[in-house]
Amino acid sequence: MHYRRLGSSGLQLSALSFGAWVTFGSQIGRGTARELVATAWDHGINFFDNAESYAKGEAEAVMGDVIADLRLPRDGYCVSSKVFFGSAREPRPTQRGLSRKHVTDACHAALRRLRVDYLDLYYCHRPDPDVPIVETVWAMDALVRQGKVLYWGTSEWSAAQIREAHEAARVHHLHAPSMEQPQYNLLHRERVETEYAPLYAQYGMGTTTFSPLASGLLTGKYNAGIPADARLGLEGMEWLQPTVLGQDDGRLSRARRYTALAAEMGFAPATLAIAWCLRNPHVSSVILGASRPDQLLQNLAALDLANELGEDIWARVEAAME
Ligand SMILES: NC(=O)c1ccc[n+]([C@@H]2O[C@H](COP(=O)([O-])OP(=O)(O)OC[C@H]3O[C@@H](n4cnc5c(N)ncnc54)[C@H](OP(=O)(O)O)[C@@H]3O)[C@@H](O)[C@H]2O)c1
C-alpha cells in the first residue's frame, strides 16, 4: 500500500480506501462485510468510508460491528461519516440537512453506530441551500474542538461553496474544511480536474474520490444488459440506472470502447480504471466499493499498475474516452 497526505494536512490515508455505500447493511451480509474489511486491512487500507444515510444507518452499524470484531487498533485506521440526507425513513426537518442541530445529532449517532469516540473524517454530504454555510462551519468547528471530529470536509460542493466555507473559517478563526469527496472516474473528471484546480494550492484541499468504476460501469459488466446480481439490478437501485448507464449521451458506448481497449491491452478494466484515478496527484485516496472480496483484490492491483504504466498507455485510454 502507498499512503498519501490528505491535502496539506498531516493525515496519511491509504491511496486506496474502502466504502460501504449500497453494500453494507443491504446488498451483503455481515460475514461478507467482515471478510471485505479484513481483506482491506490486510492489504494496508487504513480508511473506511461511511455515511449516516447508507442503509439508513445500518451500514455504519455493520462496519462498527465488524471493525470491533476484527479488533483493529483504533490508532491504525480512520473512519468517516457524512451528514445531510439523514438516516430516518421519513426525516423531519431537524433530522436532515446541515443545521447546527442535525450536524451535531448525526455526529453523535455515527459515533454510537461506528462504536468510536471520534470520527477521523466527517463530511457535509451535499450543500444545504436552507442553512447558511457559516452556521455549518461553526458546528463543525465545535465538534473538532470537542474532540469528536478530527478533520471535516465537504462532498460534491461547488468550488464557490467551498471558498465560502474557507472564508467563514478565516474570518471567525474556525477550523476550515480539509477535504472534499467528489465523484472521479474516466467518465466524470471535470470537477476534480478543472473546477477545483485553484483550490488545491490555495487551501491545501485533499480529495477522497468516489465511484472510480462509475458504480461498476467501467468493469464492462453492463455492456450487454443489467445482470440481476449487480448494483444496477438490485431492488431499490433502479433510480441509479439512468445516471450510471446514461441516456443518449454516449456514456455506455464510451464504457464499451474503454473495456474493449483494456481487454485488447491485456488489463482488467476495473484495475486499469482505478489506476487511472491514482495518477492524479490531487487525489488523496480513491474510495473503492466491492460486494465480494475477489473484486476488492482485483481492484487493489491498481496500485502496482499505476506505477508501472507509461504515458503511451494512458494516451490510448484517454483517446478511447473521447
Ligand atoms: N460522497 C458521496 O456522495 C458518495 C457517492 C458514492 C459513493 N461514495 C463512497 O465511495 C465508495 C465507492 O463508491 P462506489 O461503490 O460507487 O465505487 P465503484 O468502484 O464505482 O463501484 C463499486 C461497485 O462496482 C462493482 N465492482 C467493484 N469492483 C469490481 C470488479 N473488480 N469487478 C466487477 N464489479 C466490481 C461492485 O458492485 P456489484 O458487485 O454490485 O456490481 C461494487 O460494489 C462508496 O462505498 C462510498 O463510501 C460516496
The ligand as an SDF file (V2000), in Angstrom:
LIG
                    3D

 48 52  0  0  0  0  0  0  0  0999 V2000
  -19.8940   11.1440   -1.1930 N   0  0  0  0  0  0  0  0  0  0  0  0
  -20.7700   10.5880   -1.9950 C   0  0  0  0  0  0  0  0  0  0  0  0
  -21.7770   11.1900   -2.3820 O   0  0  0  0  0  0  0  0  0  0  0  0
  -20.5330    9.1770   -2.4510 C   0  0  0  0  0  0  0  0  0  0  0  0
  -21.2660    8.6470   -3.5240 C   0  0  0  0  0  0  0  0  0  0  0  0
  -20.9800    7.3520   -3.9320 C   0  0  0  0  0  0  0  0  0  0  0  0
  -20.0080    6.6120   -3.2740 C   0  0  0  0  0  0  0  0  0  0  0  0
  -19.3310    7.1510   -2.2180 N   0  0  0  0  0  0  0  0  0  0  0  0
  -18.3080    6.3940   -1.4810 C   0  0  0  0  0  0  0  0  0  0  0  0
  -17.3810    5.8140   -2.3600 O   0  0  0  0  0  0  0  0  0  0  0  0
  -17.3970    4.3940   -2.2190 C   0  0  0  0  0  0  0  0  0  0  0  0
  -17.1160    3.7670   -3.5530 C   0  0  0  0  0  0  0  0  0  0  0  0
  -18.1150    4.1600   -4.4860 O   0  0  0  0  0  0  0  0  0  0  0  0
  -18.7750    3.0780   -5.4140 P   0  0  0  0  0  0  0  0  0  0  0  0
  -19.2320    1.9200   -4.5860 O   0  0  0  0  0  0  0  0  0  0  0  0
  -19.7440    3.7550   -6.2870 O   0  0  0  0  0  0  0  0  0  0  0  0
  -17.4570    2.6170   -6.2430 O   0  0  0  0  0  0  0  0  0  0  0  0
  -17.2990    1.9170   -7.6640 P   0  0  0  0  0  0  0  0  0  0  0  0
  -15.9400    1.3240   -7.6420 O   0  0  0  0  0  0  0  0  0  0  0  0
  -17.6110    2.8600   -8.7740 O   0  0  0  0  0  0  0  0  0  0  0  0
  -18.4050    0.7800   -7.6780 O   0  0  0  0  0  0  0  0  0  0  0  0
  -18.2880   -0.3100   -6.8050 C   0  0  0  0  0  0  0  0  0  0  0  0
  -19.1970   -1.4390   -7.2600 C   0  0  0  0  0  0  0  0  0  0  0  0
  -18.7800   -1.9200   -8.5550 O   0  0  0  0  0  0  0  0  0  0  0  0
  -18.7820   -3.3370   -8.5660 C   0  0  0  0  0  0  0  0  0  0  0  0
  -17.3630   -3.7760   -8.6400 N   0  0  0  0  0  0  0  0  0  0  0  0
  -16.3020   -3.3060   -7.9120 C   0  0  0  0  0  0  0  0  0  0  0  0
  -15.1730   -3.9020   -8.2870 N   0  0  0  0  0  0  0  0  0  0  0  0
  -15.4980   -4.7690   -9.2600 C   0  0  0  0  0  0  0  0  0  0  0  0
  -14.7360   -5.6790  -10.0330 C   0  0  0  0  0  0  0  0  0  0  0  0
  -13.4230   -5.7860   -9.8830 N   0  0  0  0  0  0  0  0  0  0  0  0
  -15.3920   -6.4170  -10.9580 N   0  0  0  0  0  0  0  0  0  0  0  0
  -16.7320   -6.3200  -11.1350 C   0  0  0  0  0  0  0  0  0  0  0  0
  -17.5060   -5.4620  -10.4240 N   0  0  0  0  0  0  0  0  0  0  0  0
  -16.8950   -4.6900   -9.4920 C   0  0  0  0  0  0  0  0  0  0  0  0
  -19.4360   -3.7700   -7.2510 C   0  0  0  0  0  0  0  0  0  0  0  0
  -20.8590   -3.7530   -7.4240 O   0  0  0  0  0  0  0  0  0  0  0  0
  -21.7200   -5.0420   -7.8300 P   0  0  0  0  0  0  0  0  0  0  0  0
  -20.9470   -6.2700   -7.4640 O   0  0  0  0  0  0  0  0  0  0  0  0
  -22.9900   -4.8900   -7.0870 O   0  0  0  0  0  0  0  0  0  0  0  0
  -21.9370   -4.9240   -9.3100 O   0  0  0  0  0  0  0  0  0  0  0  0
  -19.0720   -2.6200   -6.3330 C   0  0  0  0  0  0  0  0  0  0  0  0
  -19.8910   -2.5140   -5.1950 O   0  0  0  0  0  0  0  0  0  0  0  0
  -18.7770    4.0890   -1.5990 C   0  0  0  0  0  0  0  0  0  0  0  0
  -18.7970    2.8640   -0.9110 O   0  0  0  0  0  0  0  0  0  0  0  0
  -18.9190    5.2500   -0.6700 C   0  0  0  0  0  0  0  0  0  0  0  0
  -18.1790    5.0490    0.5030 O   0  0  0  0  0  0  0  0  0  0  0  0
  -19.5670    8.4190   -1.8140 C   0  0  0  0  0  0  0  0  0  0  0  0
  1  2  1  0
  2  3  2  0
  2  4  1  0
  4  5  1  0
  4 48  2  0
  5  6  2  0
  6  7  1  0
  7  8  2  0
  8  9  1  0
  8 48  1  0
  9 10  1  0
  9 46  1  0
 10 11  1  0
 11 12  1  0
 11 44  1  0
 12 13  1  0
 13 14  1  0
 14 15  2  0
 14 16  1  0
 14 17  1  0
 17 18  1  0
 18 19  2  0
 18 20  1  0
 18 21  1  0
 21 22  1  0
 22 23  1  0
 23 24  1  0
 23 42  1  0
 24 25  1  0
 25 26  1  0
 25 36  1  0
 26 27  1  0
 26 35  1  0
 27 28  2  0
 28 29  1  0
 29 30  1  0
 29 35  2  0
 30 31  1  0
 30 32  2  0
 32 33  1  0
 33 34  2  0
 34 35  1  0
 36 37  1  0
 36 42  1  0
 37 38  1  0
 38 39  2  0
 38 40  1  0
 38 41  1  0
 42 43  1  0
 44 45  1  0
 44 46  1  0
 46 47  1  0
M  CHG  2   8   1  16  -1
M  END
$$$$
